C-alpha cells in the first residue's frame, strides 16, 4: 500500500468517526505502519500485519477515545505495547503530553525508533512495570488521564491505572463489547482505589460490526498508599 492509498483509507475511516486528519499526520501514520510491519518480523509486536487491518484495528480504534483528550492534558498509556492507543493520540493532538509505559524493553526500543522517524516531540517512553511506576512519587497521581487498551481485566487494570491519575482526572479503559461481567467484578476495586465509573462510550468501528466499549472512570479521591501492590500481585490476587 503506497502513501496515497494509505492516506485515503485512513481519512475515509476517520471521517466516519467525525475525526478530521491532516496530510502531515497521515504521513506520520504511514511511517509508523511501515516500521511496525518491519520490526514485527524480528520483535513480536502485533498479530495484525495487513495495512487495512492496521489502519482499522490499531490506528482508528485508538482514535475512538480522541475526544476525551484535551490540549495540555498529561496522558499516561499503561501497557502501551506497540504504542496503542497513546501514540495515535499523540500524533493527532500534539498539544497533549503523552507517556508510553511498557514492561518490555524491546517494545520501548521500537517506540523510540518510531518517535525519531516521525519527529514527534510530545511523547516520552518509559520502561517499567505498571506496579513500580505507580509507586514512584515522581509519577504517582501526576497525570490528567490514564489510557489502556486490552491489557488486563478491569479489576486488575484499575490497580495499574488509578494510582497514576490525579484527583479529578480520568482513566479510559478500552474494551470489547462484552463488559458486564468485568464491570461487576471491578466495582469493589474501583471504589477502593478512588474511582467512579462516569461513562461507557459505545463505538462501532467504521464499515464493520465490531463494537468497542470505552469505560471512563473519574478519580474522586486519592488512592490508598498500599496500592498498587508489588509487581505481580494485582494479577495474582485481584481486588474483589
N, C-alpha and C positions, 0 to 999 in steps of 0.2 A: 504493500500500500504506500503510494507516494504522499508527499505533504499535502497536495491539493485534495486528493481523495479523503485523506485523514481529516483535514480541516472541515470539509463538507459534512462528513459523517458526525463529527463532534459538535459542530454548530447546530446541525439539524436536531440531534438528540437533546442538546441543551435548551434549544428554543421551546421544545415540548414541555420543559420544566420551567419556562419563563426565565431562563438564565441567558443573558447575552454575553458573548465571549469575543474578545478582540483578536485580530490576526497574530499579534505578537505573543499572545497567550497560547493560541493553538500551536504555534511553533514550539513553544516550551513543552507542551504536552506531547508533541510528536517526538522530540528528542528524548523525553522521559520514556516513552513507549519503546523506542529503539534500544535504549540502554537496558530497559527491563528485559526485553527479549534476548539481548546479547548476554547479559550477566546470568540470566536464568539457565543458560547452558552449563555453567560451572557452579553456580550457587543456587540452591533451591529457594526461589522467591515466590513463585506463583504456579498454580496448575493451569492458569488461563494464559494462553500464549498467542491466540489468534487476534489480530489487530481490532476487528469489530467487537470482539468479546471484551478485550481490554478497555476499549472506549466505553462500552456499556457497563460492564460489571466491576470495573475499577474506577475509572475517571468520573463517569456520570453518576454512578452510585455514591461515590464520595461527596459529590456536589449536592446531593439531596439535602444536606444539612447546612448548605452555604448561607441561607437566610437567617440562621441562628448566630452567625459570626459577624461582628461589627468592627469597624475601623478601631485600631488601637487595642483590641482585645488581645490578652495574653493567653494563648491556647496551648494546651499540652495534649499530644496524641499518645495515649498509653498503648504499648504493644503495637507500634506502627507497622512492623513487618517491612514490606516494600514501599511504605510511605502513605498507606491509606488509612483514614481519609485526609490526614494532615497536609500532605504535600499538594494535592489538587486544591485544597482550600487556600493554602499559602500563595499558590500561583494566581488564583482568582481574586484574592483580597490581599494585595501587597502592603496594605497598611496595618494588617494584623501581625502579631509576633507569634510564630509557631515553633514549638519544641517537639521534635520527633524522638520518642523514647523507645528503645528496644533492648532486649537482653542478649541478642546475638550480635557480636561484633562484625561478622561478615555482612549482615544487613545494614549496619551503620556505615560500613565502608562503601557499600553500594549507594546509599543515600547521599553520602558526601560527594561521590562522583557525579551524581545527578545534579546536585546543587552547584557544583563547579561548572558543569557543561551548560546549564540553563541560566546561570548567573543570577541566582535568587539570593537576596541578602536579608530576608526577613525570617530566616529559618535557622534553628540551632539543632544539632543532633546530640543525643546523649546515650551512651552505652551503660545501661544499668537495669537491674531487676526493679519492677514497679514497687515492691515492698521496701527496698532500700531507699529508693528515690523519695517515696512518701514520708519516710522517717527523717530525711535530711532537711534541717531548718532553712537551708538555702532555697529549697523548693516547696516546702510544706505550706499549704494554704496561700500560695502566691499567684495562682492562676485564676483568670476570669472564667475560663471554660476548659473542661477536660472532655476529650472525644475518644471514642474507641469503637472499632468495628471487628466483630467476630473473634473476640479474644477469649471470653470465658462466660459461663452462666452469670446472670445478673447479680446474684448474691455474692459471688466471688469478685466479679468485676468492680462492684462498688467499693470494695475494700482497697482495691488498687487506685481507684479514681478519686473518691471523695476527699481523702486526706490532702490531695494536691490543690483543691479548689478553695478559694477564699469564701467566707460567708457572704451570701448574696450572689455568688457565682453559680454556674450550672455544669452538670455532666450531661453529655449527649451520647447515649448508648445505641449503636446501630445494630438492629436485629432483623431476622427474617420475620415472616408473618405470624408464626405461632409463638406467642409470648405469654399466654395466660398463665401457664404453669410457672414460668420463670418469675413473672410479676408476683404471684402468690408466695413463692419461695423467698423473694427478696424483700418483702415488707419489713421483716424484723431488722435485717441488715441495714436497710435504708434509714430507718428510724434511729438505730444505734449510732450510725456513722454521721448523722446530722443532715440527712437528705429528705426531700419530699418530692414525690412524683407530681409534676405540674402539667405535663402534656405528653400525649402519644401521637406522633405525626405519622400518618399512613401515606405511603408513596408507592405508585406503580411505576416501574422503570419503563421509559418510552418504548412503544411498539412491542411490548411483551405483556405477559400476565404475571410477571414477577413482582410480588408485593414486598415492601420493606416497612418496618416499623422503627421509627426513631424515638426513643424514650428520653424525655427531657426531665432531669431531676435537679431541683433547686437546692442549694446548700443553705439551710436555715439556721444551723448552729455549728459551732466548732466540733471537729471530730475528736473524740477522746484520744489522749496521747498514746494509749496502748495499741492503737491501730495506725497503720497496718501492722499486723504481727510479722514475725520474722519470715524470711523467704521460704516459700513452700507451704506455710501454714494455712493461708486463705483457701488454697485449693484442696489441701488435705482435710481440713476441718472447717468447712464453710460456716458462716454465721447463719443460724436457722431460727 
